[in-house]
Amino acid sequence: MAANYAESVFRATHNSYSGEGRGSIRVQLEGGVRCIELDVINAAYRRYGYRIGHGIAGLEVAKGKGNPDDLALESWLGTISSWCSDNPGHGPVTVLLDPKGDLTEPDSFADGNLAALNHVVEKAFGSRLYRAETLRRDDAWPPLGDLADRVICVLSGNVASRRGYVSDGGREPAVAIDDQGRVVEVHASGHGNVWYWSGRRSGEGVAWRRHGVIGAGRSPAVAIAGDGRIVAVHGGGGAELSYRVGTFEDDTLEVRWQAARKAAPAAAGLPSPTVRMLDARRLRITYEAERGRVAREGTLSGDAVAWDSAQPAPAIPADAAWSASHARNGAAEVTVMAVPNERSDDAQLLYGTEALDGAPIAYEQLLFVEGQWIPDDGTDDIAHGRRFVATAASPSAEKQTKAWRERGKVVRLWGFAEGDTGTRTAPNFPATDHPGAGWYGAFCEQHGAV
């Protein structure tokens, strides 16, 4: 048996949901296939959730006869999970999720963003899931035997979804933390909206759980009251400040934001606000006004703030060192920053703690992310640090496969056919439409498929 996962070859199928010569998902797994690919459709998510199909929900999907009778991604993942439960001691099963749409476009979890995909995967596999965040960047894969009974999920497909899963872009980030370790980050996008991330301090870092749009605005700041209410202050289209009050959902850390309300009509065009809680209900904002930097206090009641009169900010020395991009709760600190990003007009959002420096603000890394190489259209998305890489099976892929495997990458060739069996370096996943064919079985046996 090979020493570890990246050194192993596994039987794999392409468009595993399509039936025909592949058989059902359960038949494939019973026949030794250990890599299943599911195309994910997020169109009409609020009505249907994630569905399966070859670019269109239901297209080329073989329902029933061992497969689910519906198109729901949850059902298809549940079939894999049920097989795993029925077959204790099985080798690692890899599930490729191939979204056909951009999962960074939905405004919230409820609209089907990548946090929702995380939720579906975690619900299906639970403790069976071998989470990507388990392996730090330079860690080696564990021995193959240590991955028995585990499921490894890999995000493939839409390039914006893959990039958006591992990092986010934005401008003017600000952050707050409360005495329960809950963290809220807010930032402006290049499209005139304010977005948020919410999470919780976990170990040395932050487990970012939810992500979504707050509303139109720019130049935001944020604070968390003692009772868990959140106040996000931001500039608008004119010389005004607005604010929104939000509340956490206890289990998920989703933030429910209330309607925007005008707060400080004398703000300048670039207000650069800060906001801090003075006690459980009192807060103070400082911001740029036409007459210079000013401060204004208010009392939080429900989803509204009753504001006092403004006063010059220099009259409050304690605010001089207060930064919207740095938050502290006892010994726990969180700092946020935006650094130039060559792939986007928005800078990349990073955060640090007292024990961590320069980590990307991103979803919990439950899924590994696949880089893809498509030579015909010039796309080269093999990002540094990606453990998984893929390209279409072809004569030109042999050189790449050899180079990638020598670098310890896990390589998938999709559309693997009989004409590809002459390769001297086998991919880890020769993903075929014909897993029961004699030529495929001979190839897998020749290369010691697990």
Backbone hydrogen bonds in HBPLUS format (Angstrom, degrees):
<---DONOR---> <-ACCEPTOR-->    atom                        ^
c    i                          cat <-CA-CA->   ^        H-A-AA   ^      H-
h    n   atom  resd res      DA  || num        DHA   H-A  angle D-A-AA Bond
n    s   type  num  typ     dist DA aas  dist angle  dist       angle   num
A0144-LEU N   A0003-ALA O   3.27 MM 141  6.25 146.1  2.39 121.4 127.6     1
A0007-GLU N   A0004-ASN O   3.12 MM   3  5.48 146.7  2.23 108.3 118.1     2
A0008-SER N   A0005-TYR O   3.16 MM   3  5.34 165.7  2.18 112.1 115.5     3
A0450-VAL N   A0009-VAL O   2.76 MM 441  6.13 155.6  1.82 176.5 170.4     4
A0010-PHE N   A0428-ASN O   2.75 MM 418  5.87 168.6  1.76 164.3 163.0     5
A0034-ARG N   A0011-ARG O   2.82 MM  23  5.65 163.8  1.85 141.9 144.0     6
A0432-THR N   A0012-ALA O   3.11 MM 420  6.39 162.5  2.14 131.9 126.8     7
A0013-THR N   A0035-CYS O   3.11 MM  22  6.39 161.2  2.15 164.2 165.4     8
A0014-HIS N   A0432-THR O   2.89 MM 418  5.14 152.6  1.97 125.2 126.3     9
A0018-SER N   A0015-ASN O   3.04 MM   3  5.89 169.1  2.05 133.9 134.8    10
A0016-SER N   A0037-GLU O   3.11 MM  21  5.26 128.3  2.39 131.5 146.1    11
A0062-ALA N   A0017-TYR O   2.98 MM  45  6.17 179.9  1.98 157.7 157.6    12
A0022-ARG N   A0019-GLY O   2.97 MM   3  5.12 151.1  2.06 132.6 128.4    13
A0023-GLY N   A0020-GLU O   3.24 MM   3  5.88 144.0  2.37 116.6 123.6    14
A0028-GLN N   A0024-SER O   2.87 MM   4  6.15 158.9  1.91 153.5 159.3    15
A0029-LEU N   A0025-ILE O   3.01 MM   4  6.30 162.4  2.04 151.7 155.8    16
A0030-GLU N   A0026-ARG O   2.86 MM   4  6.07 160.3  1.90 151.7 157.7    17
A0031-GLY N   A0027-VAL O   2.91 MM   4  6.05 138.5  2.08 141.8 152.9    18
A0031-GLY N   A0028-GLN O   3.10 MM   3  5.03 124.6  2.42  92.0 106.6    19
A0033-VAL N   A0028-GLN O   2.97 MM   5  5.35 153.8  2.04 155.3 146.9    20
A0032-GLY N   A0029-LEU O   3.10 MM   3  5.26 163.7  2.13 109.0 111.8    21
A0094-THR N   A0034-ARG O   2.79 MM  60  6.05 173.8  1.80 152.3 153.1    22
A0036-ILE N   A0094-THR O   2.88 MM  58  6.34 154.0  1.95 163.6 167.8    23
A0096-LEU N   A0036-ILE O   2.71 MM  60  6.04 164.8  1.74 159.8 164.8    24
A0038-LEU N   A0096-LEU O   2.87 MM  58  6.13 165.4  1.89 168.3 169.9    25
A0098-ASP N   A0038-LEU O   2.94 MM  60  6.07 169.6  1.95 154.7 155.3    26
A0040-VAL N   A0098-ASP O   2.94 MM  58  5.58 162.3  1.98 115.6 120.4    27
A0100-LYS N   A0040-VAL O   2.94 MM  60  6.06 160.4  1.98 170.8 164.7    28
A0041-ILE N   A0051-ARG O   2.74 MM  10  5.04 164.4  1.76 148.6 150.3    29
A0051-ARG N   A0041-ILE O   2.96 MM  10  5.04 165.2  1.98 145.3 150.2    30
A0047-ARG N   A0044-ALA O   3.14 MM   3  5.60 138.6  2.32 108.8 119.7    31
A0048-TYR N   A0044-ALA O   2.99 MM   4  6.17 165.3  2.01 158.4 163.3    32
A0049-GLY N   A0045-TYR O   2.61 MM   4  4.29 151.7  1.69 127.9 134.6    33
A0073-LEU N   A0050-TYR O   3.00 MM  23  5.49 170.4  2.01 129.2 130.8    34
A0052-ILE N   A0071-LEU O   2.90 MM  19  5.28 129.7  2.16 136.2 151.5    35
A0058-GLY N   A0052-ILE O   2.87 MM   6  6.14 165.7  1.89 142.1 146.1    36
A0055-GLY N   A0053-GLY O   2.98 MM   2  5.65 131.7  2.22 105.4  91.1    37
A0054-HIS N   A0059-LEU O   3.02 MM   5  5.23 158.1  2.07 130.9 137.9    38
A0059-LEU N   A0056-ILE O   2.99 MM   3  5.51 164.1  2.02 136.0 141.0    39
A0061-VAL N   A0058-GLY O   3.34 MM   3  5.33 154.2  2.42 126.0 119.2    40
A0064-GLY N   A0068-PRO O   2.92 MM   4  5.31 163.2  1.95 121.2 125.5    41
A0067-ASN N   A0064-GLY O   3.10 MM   3  4.61 163.0  2.13  99.5 103.4    42
A0075-SER N   A0072-ALA O   2.97 MM   3  5.32 125.4  2.28 105.6 118.9    43
A0076-TRP N   A0072-ALA O   3.28 MM   4  6.73 156.0  2.34 152.3 158.4    44
A0077-LEU N   A0073-LEU O   2.92 MM   4  6.17 164.5  1.94 162.8 166.9    45
A0078-GLY N   A0074-GLU O   2.87 MM   4  5.92 147.2  1.98 138.4 148.5    46
A0079-THR N   A0075-SER O   2.99 MM   4  6.32 138.7  2.17 140.9 150.9    47
A0080-ILE N   A0076-TRP O   3.34 MM   4  6.68 155.9  2.40 142.2 147.0    48
A0081-SER N   A0077-LEU O   2.92 MM   4  6.21 163.8  1.95 153.4 158.1    49
A0082-SER N   A0078-GLY O   2.84 MM   4  5.98 153.8  1.91 144.8 151.8    50
A0083-TRP N   A0079-THR O   3.06 MM   4  6.30 157.3  2.12 145.0 150.5    51
A0084-CYS N   A0080-ILE O   3.02 MM   4  6.33 158.3  2.07 150.4 156.6    52
A0085-SER N   A0081-SER O   3.00 MM   4  6.32 154.2  2.07 147.6 154.2    53
A0086-ASP N   A0082-SER O   3.00 MM   4  6.26 145.9  2.12 145.1 154.5    54
A0086-ASP N   A0083-TRP O   3.09 MM   3  5.03 119.6  2.47  92.8 108.2    55
A0087-ASN N   A0083-TRP O   3.07 MM   4  6.22 116.4  2.49 140.8 156.3    56
A0087-ASN N   A0084-CYS O   3.17 MM   3  5.17 151.3  2.25  99.5 108.2    57
A0090-HIS N   A0087-ASN O   3.28 MM   3  6.03 139.4  2.45 145.3 145.9    58
A0149-ASP N   A0090-HIS O   2.82 MM  59  5.31 160.9  1.86 154.4 160.2    59
A0093-VAL N   A0150-ARG O   3.12 MM  57  6.57 161.6  2.15 153.9 156.8    60
A0152-ILE N   A0093-VAL O   2.85 MM  59  6.21 159.8  1.90 150.9 157.5    61
A0095-VAL N   A0152-ILE O   2.81 MM  57  6.20 157.8  1.85 154.1 160.9    62
A0154-VAL N   A0095-VAL O   2.90 MM  59  6.19 160.9  1.94 157.1 158.4    63
A0097-LEU N   A0154-VAL O   2.87 MM  57  6.10 172.8  1.87 172.6 173.4    64
A0156-SER N   A0097-LEU O   2.77 MM  59  5.68 175.5  1.77 155.9 155.8    65
A0158-ASN N   A0099-PRO O   3.04 MM  59  5.75 172.2  2.05 157.6 160.2    66
A0105-GLU N   A0102-ASP O   3.31 MM   3  5.85 165.1  2.34 111.9 116.3    67
A0213-VAL N   A0107-ASP O   2.97 MM 106  5.40 144.2  2.10 147.1 153.8    68
A0111-ASP N   A0108-SER O   3.09 MM   3  5.18 140.4  2.25  98.2 109.6    69
A0113-ASN N   A0108-SER O   3.25 MM   5  5.82 143.5  2.39 133.5 139.5    70
A0112-GLY N   A0109-PHE O   2.97 MM   3  5.21 160.4  2.01 109.3 115.7    71
A0116-ALA N   A0113-ASN O   2.93 MM   3  5.45 131.6  2.17 110.8 123.1    72
A0117-LEU N   A0113-ASN O   3.32 MM   4  6.83 146.4  2.44 141.5 151.0    73
A0118-ASN N   A0114-LEU O   3.00 MM   4  6.26 160.0  2.04 145.2 150.0    74
A0119-HIS N   A0115-ALA O   3.01 MM   4  6.25 154.8  2.08 141.8 148.5    75
A0120-VAL N   A0116-ALA O   3.04 MM   4  6.34 157.1  2.10 149.9 154.5    76
A0121-VAL N   A0117-LEU O   3.08 MM   4  6.31 164.0  2.11 155.7 159.4    77
A0122-GLU N   A0118-ASN O   2.87 MM   4  6.07 169.0  1.88 158.7 162.0    78
A0123-LYS N   A0119-HIS O   2.90 MM   4  5.97 157.5  1.95 147.7 154.3    79
A0124-ALA N   A0120-VAL O   3.08 MM   4  6.20 150.0  2.17 140.8 148.3    80
A0125-PHE N   A0121-VAL O   3.07 MM   4  6.26 161.6  2.11 156.1 159.7    81
A0126-GLY N   A0122-GLU O   2.81 MM   4  5.08 150.2  1.89 135.5 143.5    82
A0128-ARG N   A0125-PHE O   2.89 MM   3  5.29 144.0  2.02 148.6 145.5    83
A0129-LEU N   A0126-GLY O   3.17 MM   3  5.87 161.4  2.21 117.9 122.5    84
A0151-VAL N   A0128-ARG O   2.99 MM  23  5.92 152.3  2.07 139.5 140.7    85
A0130-TYR N   A0151-VAL O   2.81 MM  21  5.82 168.1  1.83 158.3 157.6    86
A0134-THR N   A0131-ARG O   2.96 MM   3  5.48 159.4  2.01 114.2 120.9    87
A0132-ALA N   A0366-LEU O   3.28 MM 234  5.12 156.2  2.34  97.3 104.4    88
A0135-LEU N   A0132-ALA O   3.12 MM   3  5.94 151.0  2.21 122.3 126.7    89
A0133-GLU N   A0365-GLN O   2.87 MM 232  5.17 139.5  2.04 163.5 157.2    90
A0139-ASP N   A0136-ARG O   3.01 MM   3  5.31 161.8  2.05 116.6 122.5    91
A0146-ASP N   A0143-PRO O   2.89 MM   3  5.48 142.8  2.03 115.2 125.7    92
A0147-LEU N   A0144-LEU O   2.96 MM   3  5.41 159.6  2.00 114.4 121.2    93
A0148-ALA N   A0145-GLY O   3.32 MM   3  5.51 162.7  2.35 109.5 110.0    94
A0150-ARG N   A0147-LEU O   3.15 MM   3  5.37 147.0  2.26 135.5 131.1    95
A0368-PHE N   A0153-CYS O   2.94 MM 215  6.31 164.1  1.97 157.4 154.7    96
A0155-LEU N   A0368-PHE O   2.66 MM 213  6.05 165.8  1.68 160.1 160.3    97
A0370-GLU N   A0155-LEU O   2.99 MM 215  6.02 170.5  2.00 158.9 156.1    98
A0162-ARG N   A0158-ASN O   3.11 MM   4  6.45 156.4  2.17 150.3 157.0    99
A0163-ARG N   A0159-VAL O   2.96 MM   4  6.19 165.0  1.98 153.4 157.0   100
A0164-GLY N   A0160-ALA O   2.81 MM   4  5.79 156.0  1.86 143.2 151.0   101
A0165-TYR N   A0161-SER O   3.02 MM   4  6.05 125.9  2.32 138.3 149.5   102
A0349-LEU N   A0168-ASP O   2.90 MM 181  5.79 167.7  1.91 157.8 156.7   103
A0170-GLY N   A0347-ALA O   2.74 MM 177  5.43 149.7  1.83 150.4 160.9   104
A0171-ARG N   A0188-ALA O   2.72 MM  17  5.04 144.7  1.85 151.1 159.2   105
A0188-ALA N   A0171-ARG O   2.89 MM  17  5.04 161.6  1.92 152.7 152.9   106
A0174-ALA N   A0186-VAL O   2.83 MM  12  5.33 147.0  1.94 155.4 163.0   107
A0186-VAL N   A0174-ALA O   2.89 MM  12  5.33 157.8  1.94 143.6 150.3   108
A0175-VAL N   A0324-ALA O   2.89 MM 149  6.32 153.7  1.96 170.3 166.7   109
A0176-ALA N   A0184-VAL O   2.92 MM   8  5.41 140.7  2.08 147.2 159.2   110
A0184-VAL N   A0176-ALA O   3.03 MM   8  5.41 159.3  2.07 146.8 152.1   111
A0178-ASP N   A0182-ARG O   3.03 MM   4  5.55 147.7  2.13 146.6 156.6   112
A0181-GLY N   A0178-ASP O   2.98 MM   3  5.44 160.9  2.02 118.8 122.0   113
A0201-ARG N   A0181-GLY O   2.84 MM  20  5.22 159.4  1.89 146.9 152.6   114
A0183-VAL N   A0199-GLY O   2.86 MM  16  5.17 169.7  1.87 133.0 134.8   115
A0199-GLY N   A0183-VAL O   2.93 MM  16  5.17 151.0  2.02 147.1 150.8   116
A0185-GLU N   A0197-TRP O   2.86 MM  12  5.08 164.6  1.88 148.5 153.7   117
A0197-TRP N   A0185-GLU O   2.83 MM  12  5.08 150.8  1.91 145.1 150.9   118
A0187-HIS N   A0195-TRP O   3.06 MM   8  5.53 152.2  2.14 144.0 148.5   119
A0195-TRP N   A0187-HIS O   2.87 MM   8  5.53 162.7  1.90 165.2 170.0   120
A0189-SER N   A0193-ASN O   2.87 MM   4  5.53 155.2  1.93 162.9 166.3   121
A0217-GLY N   A0192-GLY O   2.97 MM  25  5.78 161.7  2.01 131.5 136.4   122
A0194-VAL N   A0215-GLY O   2.73 MM  21  5.55 161.3  1.76 164.3 168.2   123
A0214-ILE N   A0194-VAL O   2.70 MM  20  5.48 169.8  1.71 154.1 155.8   124
A0215-GLY N   A0194-VAL O   3.38 MM  21  5.55 155.5  2.45 140.1 144.6   125
A0196-TYR N   A0212-GLY O   2.83 MM  16  5.60 156.1  1.89 165.2 172.7   126
A0212-GLY N   A0196-TYR O   3.12 MM  16  5.60 155.8  2.18 147.6 152.3   127
A0198-SER N   A0210-ARG O   2.94 MM  12  5.27 155.8  2.00 144.8 146.7   128
A0209-ARG N   A0198-SER O   2.76 MM  11  5.89 143.6  1.89 141.6 153.5   129
A0210-ARG N   A0198-SER O   3.18 MM  12  5.27 164.9  2.21 140.1 144.6   130
A0200-ARG N   A0207-ALA O   3.16 MM   7  5.43 146.4  2.27 126.9 134.9   131
A0207-ALA N   A0200-ARG O   2.88 MM   7  5.43 165.9  1.90 158.0 154.0   132
A0202-SER N   A0205-GLY O   2.83 MM   3  5.48 166.9  1.84 136.9 141.3   133
A0205-GLY N   A0202-SER O   3.09 MM   3  5.48 143.0  2.23 140.1 133.8   134
A0218-ARG N   A0235-GLY O   3.07 MM  17  5.03 146.1  2.19 124.8 128.4   135
A0235-GLY N   A0218-ARG O   2.67 MM  17  5.03 144.5  1.79 162.9 163.6   136
A0221-ALA N   A0233-VAL O   2.74 MM  12  5.24 138.2  1.91 153.9 163.0   137
A0233-VAL N   A0221-ALA O   2.86 MM  12  5.24 151.1  1.94 141.3 150.6   138
A0223-ALA N   A0231-VAL O   3.00 MM   8  5.41 143.2  2.14 141.5 152.9   139
A0231-VAL N   A0223-ALA O   2.92 MM   8  5.41 167.8  1.94 157.0 160.8   140
A0225-ALA N   A0229-ARG O   2.72 MM   4  5.23 163.4  1.75 163.5 166.8   141
A0228-GLY N   A0225-ALA O   2.96 MM   3  5.28 161.7  2.00 116.7 119.3   142
A0230-ILE N   A0246-GLY O   2.78 MM  16  4.85 164.5  1.80 145.3 147.1   143
A0246-GLY N   A0230-ILE O   2.77 MM  16  4.85 153.9  1.84 136.9 145.1   144
A0232-ALA N   A0244-ARG O   2.92 MM  12  5.34 169.1  1.93 162.1 164.9   145
A0244-ARG N   A0232-ALA O   2.89 MM  12  5.34 147.6  2.00 145.1 155.8   146
A0234-HIS N   A0242-SER O   2.92 MM   8  5.53 163.9  1.94 152.8 155.7   147
A0242-SER N   A0234-HIS O   2.89 MM   8  5.53 170.2  1.90 168.1 171.3   148
A0263-ALA N   A0241-LEU O   2.93 MM  22  5.53 172.1  1.93 143.8 142.2   149
A0243-TYR N   A0261-ARG O   3.00 MM  18  5.63 146.2  2.12 149.6 160.1   150
A0261-ARG N   A0243-TYR O   3.05 MM  18  5.63 154.2  2.12 154.0 162.2   151
A0258-GLN N   A0245-VAL O   2.74 MM  13  5.46 158.8  1.79 156.2 162.9   152
A0247-THR N   A0256-ARG O   3.06 MM   9  5.32 143.1  2.20 127.3 137.0   153
A0256-ARG N   A0247-THR O   2.87 MM   9  5.32 164.9  1.89 154.2 156.2   154
A0249-GLU N   A0254-GLU O   2.76 MM   5  5.27 138.0  1.93 152.7 164.0   155
A0253-LEU N   A0249-GLU O   2.97 MM   4  4.98 150.1  2.06 139.6 144.5   156
A0267-ALA N   A0264-ALA O   3.32 MM   3  6.16 149.2  2.42 133.9 132.5   157
A0268-ALA N   A0288-GLU O   2.68 MM  20  5.54 160.4  1.71 143.2 137.8   158
A0288-GLU N   A0271-PRO O   2.79 MM  17  4.53 163.0  1.81 130.1 136.0   159
A0274-THR N   A0286-THR O   2.93 MM  12  5.33 143.1  2.07 146.9 153.6   160
A0286-THR N   A0274-THR O   3.04 MM  12  5.33 150.7  2.13 136.0 143.3   161
A0276-ARG N   A0284-ARG O   3.00 MM   8  5.54 153.3  2.07 147.8 156.2   162
A0284-ARG N   A0276-ARG O   2.87 MM   8  5.54 156.1  1.93 157.6 165.7   163
A0278-LEU N   A0282-ARG O   2.75 MM   4  5.24 163.0  1.78 133.4 139.1   164
A0279-ASP N   A0282-ARG O   3.42 MM   3  5.31 157.1  2.48 133.5 131.4   165
A0300-LEU N   A0281-ARG O   2.81 MM  19  5.06 169.2  1.82 146.0 149.8   166
A0283-LEU N   A0298-GLY O   3.08 MM  15  5.56 158.0  2.13 149.2 153.7   167
A0298-GLY N   A0283-LEU O   2.96 MM  15  5.56 145.4  2.08 154.9 158.4   168
A0285-ILE N   A0296-ARG O   2.88 MM  11  5.39 165.4  1.90 156.7 157.5   169
A0296-ARG N   A0285-ILE O   2.81 MM  11  5.39 151.2  1.89 157.5 164.6   170
A0287-TYR N   A0294-VAL O   2.96 MM   7  5.68 151.6  2.04 154.6 163.1   171
A0294-VAL N   A0287-TYR O   2.89 MM   7  5.68 161.3  1.93 166.7 166.5   172
A0289-ALA N   A0292-GLY O   2.89 MM   3  5.12 155.9  1.95 125.0 133.0   173
A0292-GLY N   A0289-ALA O   3.00 MM   3  5.12 165.7  2.02 114.7 116.6   174
A0313-ALA N   A0293-ARG O   3.11 MM  20  5.65 167.8  2.12 122.2 124.2   175
A0295-ALA N   A0311-GLN O   2.72 MM  16  5.36 165.9  1.74 168.4 173.2   176
A0311-GLN N   A0295-ALA O   2.88 MM  16  5.36 154.0  1.95 152.9 160.7   177
A0308-ASP N   A0297-GLU O   2.71 MM  11  5.47 173.4  1.72 160.7 159.3   178
A0299-THR N   A0306-ALA O   2.95 MM   7  5.20 149.7  2.05 132.8 140.2   179
A0306-ALA N   A0299-THR O   2.93 MM   7  5.20 161.3  1.97 145.0 145.6   180
A0301-SER N   A0304-ALA O   2.84 MM   3  5.50 175.2  1.84 169.4 170.1   181
A0304-ALA N   A0301-SER O   3.12 MM   3  5.50 158.4  2.17 125.0 131.7   182
A0315-ALA N   A0312-PRO O   3.15 MM   3  5.84 159.3  2.19 118.0 124.3   183
A0316-ILE N   A0313-ALA O   2.89 MM   3  5.69 164.6  1.91 132.5 134.3   184
A0319-ASP N   A0316-ILE O   3.04 MM   3  5.86 159.4  2.09 126.2 131.3   185
A0320-ALA N   A0317-PRO O   3.04 MM   3  5.42 158.3  2.08 113.8 120.6   186
A0322-TRP N   A0319-ASP O   3.06 MM   3  4.92 156.0  2.12 101.9 109.4   187
A0326-HIS N   A0323-SER O   3.40 MM   3  5.51 168.9  2.41 108.1 109.3   188
A0336-VAL N   A0325-SER O   2.92 MM  11  5.31 158.5  1.97 148.9 155.0   189
A0327-ALA N   A0334-VAL O   2.84 MM   7  5.31 159.4  1.88 157.1 164.0   190
A0334-VAL N   A0327-ALA O   2.92 MM   7  5.31 155.8  1.98 152.0 153.3   191
A0329-ASN N   A0332-ALA O   2.77 MM   3  5.17 161.4  1.81 157.4 163.1   192
A0332-ALA N   A0329-ASN O   3.02 MM   3  5.17 149.4  2.12 134.5 128.7   193
A0335-THR N   A0352-GLY O   2.89 MM  17  5.08 158.5  1.93 143.4 147.1   194
A0352-GLY N   A0335-THR O   2.75 MM  17  5.08 147.9  1.86 146.4 154.0   195
A0337-MET N   A0350-LEU O   2.96 MM  13  5.36 154.2  2.03 148.5 147.9   196
A0350-LEU N   A0337-MET O   2.93 MM  13  5.36 170.6  1.94 154.2 156.8   197
A0339-VAL N   A0348-GLN O   2.90 MM   9  5.24 159.8  1.94 147.9 152.0   198
A0348-GLN N   A0339-VAL O   2.68 MM   9  5.24 142.1  1.82 170.2 163.8   199
A0344-SER N   A0341-ASN O   3.29 MM   3  5.69 166.1  2.31 113.3 117.4   200
A0361-ILE N   A0349-LEU O   3.09 MM  12  5.75 165.1  2.12 137.5 136.4   201
A0351-TYR N   A0359-ALA O   2.75 MM   8  5.37 150.2  1.83 151.2 161.5   202
A0359-ALA N   A0351-TYR O   2.91 MM   8  5.37 153.4  1.98 168.1 159.2   203
A0353-THR N   A0356-LEU O   2.79 MM   3  4.85 156.7  1.84 129.1 136.1   204
A0356-LEU N   A0353-THR O   3.39 MM   3  4.85 153.0  2.47  91.7  99.1   205
A0366-LEU N   A0364-GLU O   2.91 MM   2  5.84 129.8  2.17 110.2  94.9   206
A0371-GLY N   A0388-PHE O   2.82 MM  17  6.15 168.2  1.84 143.2 143.7   207
A0390-ALA N   A0371-GLY O   2.85 MM  19  6.31 131.9  2.09 148.4 163.4   208
A0381-ASP N   A0372-GLN O   2.97 MM   9  5.23 157.8  2.02 164.9 164.0   209
A0373-TRP N   A0390-ALA O   2.93 MM  17  6.31 154.3  1.99 162.4 170.6   210
A0374-ILE N   A0379-THR O   3.06 MM   5  5.26 170.0  2.07 151.2 154.2   211
A0378-GLY N   A0375-PRO O   3.31 MM   3  5.01 158.1  2.36  96.9 103.3   212
A0383-ALA N   A0381-ASP O   2.99 MM   2  5.58 123.7  2.32 107.6  91.5   213
A0386-ARG N   A0383-ALA O   3.17 MM   3  5.79 168.5  2.18 136.0 137.1   214
A0410-VAL N   A0387-ARG O   2.78 MM  23  6.05 166.6  1.79 163.3 168.1   215
A0389-VAL N   A0410-VAL O   2.98 MM  21  6.24 160.5  2.01 155.4 157.3   216
A0412-ARG N   A0389-VAL O   2.97 MM  23  6.39 151.8  2.05 149.3 158.5   217
A0391-THR N   A0412-ARG O   3.16 MM  21  6.70 146.9  2.28 157.9 167.8   218
A0414-TRP N   A0391-THR O   3.16 MM  23  6.50 146.9  2.27 138.5 146.7   219
A0393-ALA N   A0414-TRP O   2.89 MM  21  5.63 168.1  1.90 159.6 155.7   220
A0397-ALA N   A0394-SER O   2.97 MM   3  5.29 154.0  2.04 110.6 119.0   221
A0398-GLU N   A0395-PRO O   3.46 MM   3  6.02 164.9  2.49 112.6 116.0   222
A0401-THR N   A0397-ALA O   2.83 MM   4  5.99 162.1  1.86 156.6 162.1   223
A0402-LYS N   A0398-GLU O   3.02 MM   4  6.23 165.6  2.04 153.7 156.3   224
A0403-ALA N   A0399-LYS O   3.09 MM   4  6.32 164.6  2.11 149.2 153.2   225
A0404-TRP N   A0400-GLN O   2.83 MM   4  6.00 168.1  1.84 160.1 163.3   226
A0405-ARG N   A0401-THR O   2.92 MM   4  6.03 166.9  1.94 152.5 156.5   227
A0406-GLU N   A0402-LYS O   3.04 MM   4  6.16 151.1  2.12 144.5 152.3   228
A0407-ARG N   A0404-TRP O   2.99 MM   3  5.12 135.3  2.20  98.7 111.6   229
A0409-LYS N   A0404-TRP O   3.00 MM   5  5.29 162.7  2.03 148.5 142.9   230
A0408-GLY N   A0405-ARG O   3.01 MM   3  4.98 160.6  2.05 104.5 108.9   231
A0428-ASN N   A0411-VAL O   3.01 MM  17  5.19 115.2  2.44 124.8 142.0   232
A0429-PHE N   A0411-VAL O   2.91 MM  18  6.24 152.5  1.99 161.0 162.6   233
A0413-LEU N   A0429-PHE O   3.08 MM  16  6.35 159.6  2.13 152.0 155.6   234
A0431-ALA N   A0413-LEU O   2.94 MM  18  5.83 138.4  2.12 144.5 156.7   235
A0416-PHE N   A0431-ALA O   2.87 MM  15  5.43 158.7  1.92 141.8 140.2   236
A0420-ASP N   A0417-ALA O   2.86 MM   3  5.49 162.6  1.89 120.7 126.6   237
A0421-THR N   A0418-GLU O   3.22 MM   3  5.61 170.9  2.22 116.9 119.0   238
A0423-THR N   A0420-ASP O   3.41 MM   3  6.20 169.1  2.42 121.1 122.4   239
A0431-ALA N   A0429-PHE O   3.03 MM   2  5.48 115.5  2.46 110.8  93.7   240
A0437-ALA N   A0434-HIS O   3.18 MM   3  5.55 168.0  2.19 116.5 120.3   241
A0440-TYR N   A0437-ALA O   3.14 MM   3  5.33 122.8  2.48  98.1 112.0   242
A0441-GLY N   A0437-ALA O   3.08 MM   4  6.43 162.2  2.11 154.9 159.6   243
A0442-ALA N   A0438-GLY O   2.96 MM   4  6.17 159.0  2.00 152.5 158.1   244
A0443-PHE N   A0439-TRP O   3.02 MM   4  6.19 154.9  2.08 140.3 146.9   245
A0444-CYS N   A0440-TYR O   2.96 MM   4  6.21 167.2  1.98 155.1 158.0   246
A0445-GLU N   A0441-GLY O   2.93 MM   4  6.11 155.3  1.99 145.7 152.9   247
A0446-GLN N   A0442-ALA O   2.85 MM   4  5.99 158.5  1.89 148.2 154.5   248
A0447-HIS N   A0443-PHE O   3.10 MM   4  6.35 146.4  2.21 146.3 154.4   249
A0449-ALA N   A0444-CYS O   2.83 MM   5  5.04 175.7  1.84 152.5 151.8   250
A0448-GLY N   A0445-GLU O   3.17 MM   3  5.07 166.7  2.19 106.1 108.0   251
